[in-house]
Each structure stands twice: as structure tokens, then as C-alpha cells.
């Protein structure tokens, strides 16, 4: 499939638009998941566009997070109207939904480990880069440790609410 210069430029602007719309630094893997899951581009075209944006110094990757450089911000200002309103609305809705899921996923730590024959579960909720809950619980065995961490991962805010409620009685 042949892509014209205008299509190439528009596709790169769409990627910059998507990156810019996220209200937090997004990882390359999360951006790739967003693009593929929402069928914005196929994987191979997306990787080609992304690599060109990096090579052209529109974006950089620091600590696995994608950063828009000044040239990207200027390009977005200049070519923002090149993206149709319907596409912007659709992308904005998808980004909002994906952002909520990604923030929750990236804000929850739920893992277990064994130390000197004892199983421990680390349960953490982060909000705005601050720990609002950090608990370590001893579990009687590995099966129970898995159960605790899975239940916490599935519904961390409910657990947090229950804990706060218990302390406020």
C-alpha cells in the first residue's frame, strides 16, 4: 500500500495529537496498545510513523515515556485543523476511556513475595505520584497470597474505602 506525502504527514499529526491528549506521560507500550486496540493504524504503519517522529526529533522516549518535543507542539498548533472534527471527537472519547483504565492500572501495585518461608503481599495505591495506601500483609500460604493480590488488583478502591470507613468509626 502506497501512502502519499499528505497522508504520511496527517498520520504523524494524528499520533502527535493522541500523545498530546493524554494528561500523563504515556509509555510506548501503552500508546501502541491504544493505537492497535482502537484500530487507528495497523502495527507496522504505526511503528514506521513513530520511528520517523523519533528520527525527526518530534518526540523522544525517556524512561519508557513518550515526550513531545517543542517541534511537535509547534506542528500541532500549525496543523491541528488537518485532523477532522469527527476524528478528534472519536479519538478524545477513546483517549478518555483508555486514560482512566491506564491510570488505574499504573496506580495499583499488587504483588506477593516470599521471605524466609513467609508469604507477604504488598498492596499500594498511588494517586498523583503519592502513595495514598501502602500495606504489607502476611499470608499463610502462596495460594492465599495470590488470592489477596488478585482481589486487591480487581477492586483496590473498594478495599481502600472499606479501610478508611473502619478507621473513621
Secondary structure, DSSP 4 states (H G I P E B T S, - for coil): ----HHHHHHHHHHHHHHHHHSSS-EEHHHHHHHHHHTTSS-HHHHHHHHHHHHHTTSEEEETTEEEE-HHHHHHHHHHGGGS-HHHHHHHHHHHHHHHHHHHHHHHEEEEEEEETTEEEEEEEEEETTEEEEEEEEEESSHHHHHHHHHHHHH-HHHHHHHHHHHHT-
